[in-house]
């Protein structure tokens, strides 16, 4: 199942898994990344509620931004290699 999901998400994962050289990885970075993804999903939800309540289409921008950041964080956190997690944190 994980290999199928990795193939499906390969365009996103390839960005973060590319590169050579040393990197600094800690297991806590992966956990924090998954929690950050959850946090961005929650922010996206609250932005959606606020946009619906205020009846303004300008609220779609934060919804999309928070949602896409959350998707990337969750994909890299659950499916990404140690290098991808280190690269998203900027650890080299």
C-alpha positions in Angstrom: 0.0 0.0 0.0 2.8 2.4 0.9 4.6 1.8 -2.4 1.4 2.6 -4.3 1.0 5.8 -2.4 4.6 6.7 -2.9 4.2 6.2 -6.7 1.0 8.4 -6.6 2.8 11.2 -4.7 6.1 10.9 -6.5 6.0 14.4 -8.1 5.9 15.9 -4.6 8.3 13.5 -3.0 10.9 13.8 -5.8 11.3 17.5 -5.1 12.3 16.8 -1.5 14.2 13.5 -1.9 16.6 14.7 -4.5 20.1 15.7 -3.7 23.3 14.3 -2.5 25.5 14.7 0.5 25.0 14.6 4.2 21.8 15.6 6.0 20.8 15.8 9.6 17.7 13.8 10.4 16.0 13.4 13.8 12.9 11.2 14.4 11.2 14.1 16.1 11.4 16.2 12.9 9.0 13.7 11.2 6.5 13.8 14.1 6.6 17.6 14.2 6.1 17.7 10.4 3.0 15.5 10.7 1.6 17.7 13.5 2.3 20.8 11.4 0.3 19.2 8.5 -2.6 18.6 10.9 -2.3 22.2 12.1 -2.5 23.5 8.6 -5.5 21.4 7.9 -7.2 22.8 10.9 -6.3 26.4 9.8 -7.7 25.6 6.4 -11.0 24.5 8.0 -11.2 27.6 10.2 -10.4 29.8 7.2 -13.2 28.0 5.2 -15.7 28.6 8.0 -14.7 32.3 8.3 -15.0 32.7 4.5 -18.4 31.1 4.4 -19.6 33.2 7.4 -18.4 36.5 5.8 -19.6 35.5 2.3 -16.4 36.7 0.7 -14.5 34.9 -2.1 -11.2 36.3 -1.0 -11.2 33.7 1.7 -10.5 31.0 -0.8 -6.8 32.0 -1.0 -5.9 31.2 2.6 -8.0 28.0 2.4 -6.0 26.8 -0.6 -2.7 27.9 0.8 -3.2 26.3 4.2 -4.6 23.1 2.6 -1.8 22.7 0.1 0.9 23.2 2.8 -0.9 20.7 5.0 -1.0 18.2 2.1 2.7 18.5 1.5 3.6 18.2 5.2 1.5 15.1 5.6 2.8 13.4 2.4 6.4 14.1 3.3 5.8 13.2 6.9 4.1 9.8 6.2 5.6 8.7 2.9 8.9 10.7 2.5 12.4 9.4 3.2 14.6 10.7 6.0 16.3 12.9 3.4 13.0 14.5 2.4 12.1 15.2 6.0 15.6 16.7 6.6 15.3 18.8 3.4 11.9 20.2 4.3 13.4 21.3 7.6 16.5 22.7 5.9 18.8 20.4 7.8 21.9 19.7 5.8 
